[in-house]
Amino acid sequence: MSTPVAPFRHPTAIIEEGVELGEGAKVWDNVHIRRGARVGKSTIVGEKTYIAYDVRIGDFVKINACVYICAAVTVEDFCMISAHTVFTNDRFPRAGNRDLTGLETSDPTEETLATRVCRGVTIGANATIGPGVTLGEFSMVGMGSVVTKDVAPYSLVVGNPARPAGWVCVCGRPLVRGAGARPAAASVQLTCDHCHRKYFWDASGFHAVAPGGGR
């Protein structure tokens, strides 16, 4: 049985009370993690990244430098969040309160929308993720994109606003290129040239083929 690896905290990192760091997690310099957040097993948090209170980060996640993850964001396992990615959660942001007597609260309100980054997602550098969206499993967001709508599993989106540009494998290689690309036949099976995983594409969407041939 292997010995558990203690999480690493850089001396300059600010980790507030109630933060949970998983086995083997690494938190690098000048990171700030707010109260109640969870960082999973073997996850890496790059320098100068901010993670808000109660955010949930899964296992085996790579978060690069200078990433901003606001409240109400959940990141599942095996995700890649590249440098300078910014998450948002407020549909109608203002500095002043309704009566213009002071600052608006920074606590969650009815206008705070939750965002979910599903298993295996990659987000390219300098992307902005809008409030209340779901990035489907193993989808990929191109560099500098602005995501304003849900992203389908295994799809590649690029641009501002982000639009479909193809479909990608679990390993990240492109399977189909082109905006809105669809197979000519009613249904078709695709195989990744790199890792040989198989996918099934029909009228209901794009699906991974389970080992043994089932969907």
N, C-alpha and C positions, 0 to 999 in steps of 0.2 A: 504494500500500500504506500503510495507516495505521500510525502509530507506536505501539508497545505502551505502555500506560498503567501506570506503576509502582503497586503497591499502596500505600495510605495507612495509616499507623499513628499513632494519637493518642499524644502523648508520655506519657500516663499508662497506656497499655495495657501489660500484661505478656505478652510473646510469647516462649515458651521456645525453647531450642535445638531445631533440627530441624523447626520448624513451616514448612509450605509455604503461602505466600499467592499466589493466582493473580493474573493480570493485572487491574488495576483494582479489586481487592478493597479494601474500606474497613473498618477496625477502629477503633471509637470508644472514648471515654474509659472507663477503669477496666475494660476487658475483660481477661480472663485466658485465654490459650490455652496448653494444656499441650503438652509435647514430642511430636513426631511427628504432630501433627494436620495435616490439610489443609483449607484454605479455598479454594474454587474461584474461577474468573474472575468478576469483577463482583459478587461476593457481599458483602453488607453485614452486619456484626456490630454490633448496637446496644450502647449503653453498659451496663456492669456485667454483661455476659453472661460465663458460664463455659463453656469447651469443654474436655473432658477429653482425656487423652493418646490419640493414635492415632485420634481421631474423624475421620471423613471427611465433609466438607461439599462438596456439588456446586457447579456453576456457577449464577449468576443466582438465588441464594437470598437471601431477606430474613429476617434474624433480628433481632427487636426487642429492647428493653431487658430486662435482668434475666432472661434465659433461662438455664436450667441444663441442659447437655447432658453426660451422664455417659459413661463409657467404654462401648465396644461399641455405639455408635449410629452409623448411617450415614444421611445425608440426601442424597437425590439432587437433580438439577437442578430449578430453578424452584419450589422449595418456599417457603412462607411460614410462619414460626414466630413467633407473636405474643407480646407481652410477658408475662413471668412464667410461661411454659410450663416445666414440669419433667419431665425424663425420669428413669426409674429402671431399674436393671438387676439387682437382687438379690432373689431370691424369699424369702429368710429372713434379713433384715438384723438383725444384733446388733452392739453396740459391742464387747463382750468376746469373746475367743477361746474355743474349746471348753473349755479347762481353767480359764478364768477367772483366768489369770495375767497378762493384759495385753490390749491392744487387738487386735481382729481385723484381719487384713491388709486393706489397701485395694486390693491387686492383684487382677486377675481370678482367679476360682476356678471350679470346676465348677458353682457356683451362679450365676455371672454369665451372664445371657442377653442375646443380641444383639437389637437393635431396628432395623428398617429403615423409613425414611420414603421412600416411592417418589416418583417424578417428579410434580411439580405439586401435591403435597398442601398444604392449608392447615390450620393448627392455631390455633384461637382462643385469645384471651388467658386466662391462668390455668388452662389445661388441664394435666392430669397424664397422662403416658403410661407405662403399666406396663411391666414387663420382658418381653422376648421376643416382642413383637408386631410385626406388619407392617401399615403403613398403605398400602393400595393406591393406585395412581396416581390423581391428581386427586380423591381423597376429601377430605372436609372434616370437621373436628372442631369442634363448637360450643364457645363460650366456657364455661370452667369445667368442662368434661367430664372424666371419669376413664375412660381407655381401658384395659380389662383383657383385651380379645380382639382378634384381627385385624380390620381394617376393609376391606371389599370396595372395589375400585376404583370411583370415581365416587359412592360412597355418602356421605350425610350422617349423622353420629352425634352424639347429644347426651345429656347427663345423667350421673348417677353411680349405677351404672356406665353407660357410654355405650351407647346402643341406636340401631338404625337409625331415621332420621326422614325419609328420602327419598333422592333421587338428584340429583346436580348435574352441570352441564356443565363442560367444561374452563375456560370463562370464569367459572365460579363461580355462575352463575344456576341456580335450581332447575328441574329437569325434571319431577320427580314428588315430591309431598309426601305424608307420612304414614308411620307406622311399618309396616314390612313391606309397603309398597305393591307391588303386582304388577299387570301388565296383565290385563284380562279375557280377551283372546284368547291363543292358544297362543304367538304371537309378534307383535311390534309394532315399528314404527319410530317413533322420536321425533325431533323437530327443535327445537333451542333457538330460542326467539323472539328472543333477543338477537343471537347470532352465527351462527345458522343451521347449526351443526354438527349432524350426524345420528348417532343411536344406534340399536342394535338390541337388543331385549330378548326373550330366549327362555328355555326351561327351564334352559339352562346358565348363565344370568346376563345381565349387562348389558355391552354391547360398544359401542365406538366404531366407526362405519362409516368405513372408510378412504376417502380421496379416490378418486373413480372408481366408488364403490359397493361395493367389496369389504369383507369383514370382517377 
